Amino acid sequence: MINQSSFLVDVNEEKFEFKLDELLDFDFIELKDAQFHILDNNQAFLGSIESYDPTSKSMIVLLNGNKYPIQIKDHFDQLVEKMGLSTNITFQIKEIKAPMPGLVLDLEVEPGQTVSQGDVLLILEAMKMENVLKSPGDGIVKSIAVKKGDAVEKGQILIEME
């Protein structure tokens, strides 16, 4: 049975289960700049959060100089996993359009290239600022409708995906 007050925590691919009331046993002091101090069984730990992604409920924590990737699953995540469902949402993209008028400074992809969500596609200069356009999803570059140095209008198709 899945307990609503328990969390499954994956640290360096090792799994732990914590109950909410057990977490209250730690002496936890939040410091500045995402740093913290923990006292547990007369042992002190100094740590900081290097990165945090609330969507995937994952973070990288530095604890006493060691780096730990952490994945947290609450009771909803555990229930979805137990039911064999996936919470990973991916969507396929068809076109990348210019979000504003500007000048194409650089193209980072070429036709036939496979891209993942977050990959840099191109750099667009607008209002004297460089804007890095990243892929909002996974796909394969079908064609590129612009070249380096082209002026583009807002909404103009820059890259077609398949």
N, C-alpha and C positions, 0 to 999 in steps of 0.2 A: 504494500500500500504506500502511496505517495503522501508524505506528510507536508502540509502547507507551510510549516515553519522550518523545513529543512532545505538546504542548498547543497547541490553537488558542485564541488570545486575541483577543477582539473589544473594541477600545478606541475609543469614539466612532464605532462602526460601521466602523472600519478593522480589517482582519484581520491578525494576526501569528501566525507559528508559532514556538514555542520548543521547543528540545530540552532535556531535563533537565540535561545537562552544560553547556549554554550558560548556564543560570541560575546555575551555580556560579561563573561569571566575575565576577559582581557582588560588590562589597564591601557587604554588607547588614548594618546594625546595627539591632536592634530596640530602640526606646526605650520609654518608659512610655505607658500609655493609648492603645494601638493606633497609636502613632507610630513612624516608622522613618526611617533615614538610608541613602541609597544612594550609592555612589561608583562611577561607570562611566566609563572613559577620562578620568580626572582631572576629571570633572564631578560636582558634588555635587547631590543631590536630597533635599529634606526632604518627607516625606509623612505622611499619616495615613489610616486606613480610617474613612470616615464611616459606612458601613453594609455589612453582609455578609449574604447569604442563602445558606446552605449547600445548600438544596434546589435552587435554580436555578443555583447556582455563579456568582452574580453579586455585584458589590460596587460601591460608589462610593468612589473614592480621590481624595484631595486631594494634589496633587503640585506643590510650589513655588507654591502659591496657586491652581492650576487644578484644576477638578473633572473627573474622568474616570469614566464608567460603564464597567465591565469585565465581560465574560462569558467564562468559561473552559470549554473543552471538552476533557476528557481522551480517551484512546483509545476508551473505551467509548461516550462521547457521539458521537464521530466515526463509530464503527462503526454505531451506531443510526441516525444521520443518513444515512450512506451506503446503508444497507439500506432507507431510506424509511420507517422506523418513527418514531413519536412517543413521547417520554418524558413529554409533558405529561399528567398525570393529572387529570381533572376528574370530579366526581361531582355528580349532581343531588340536591338535598335536598327532602324532602317536608314536614317539620315541624320547628319550632323549639320545644323544650320547656324549661321552667324548670329550671335546673341545681340550684336550691335554693329554699326558700320565701322569699318577699320581697314587695316592693311595686313596682309598675310606676311609675317616675318619669317616663319619657318614651318616646314612640314616634318613631322616626326614619324609618319607612317607611309607605307606605299601599298598599292593594290596587291591583294592576295595575302596581306599580313593579318594574322590573328591578333585581336586585341581583347583585353579584359577590362572589366570595370575599373576606372581610375587611371588607366594608361593615358599618357599624354599623346594627343593627336596632332595638334598644331598650336602655334603661338600667333595670336592676333594682337596687333597694336591698335589701341583705340584711345583717343584723348591723351596721347603721350604716355600711355601705360601699356605694359605687356600683359596680356591676358592668356593664360595657359588653358586651352580647352582640352578637357579630359573626357574619356569615354564614359558615358552614363551606364553602359552595360557591356555584355560580351558580344563579340561578333567577328566577322572577317571583312576587311576593307574591300569593297567591290570596285569603287572608282573614286578618284579625287577630282573634283570639279574646278579646283583653283590651283594656282602655282604661286611659288614664292614671289612676293612683290605685288600681287594682285590687290586692288582695292575692292572691298566687298560691302554690300548693303545688309542691313538688318534683315534676318529671315532668309537670306540667300543660302542655298544648299552648298555646303563645302565638301562633304564627304558622304558617299553612299555606302551602306553596309549591306551584307547578305547574311 
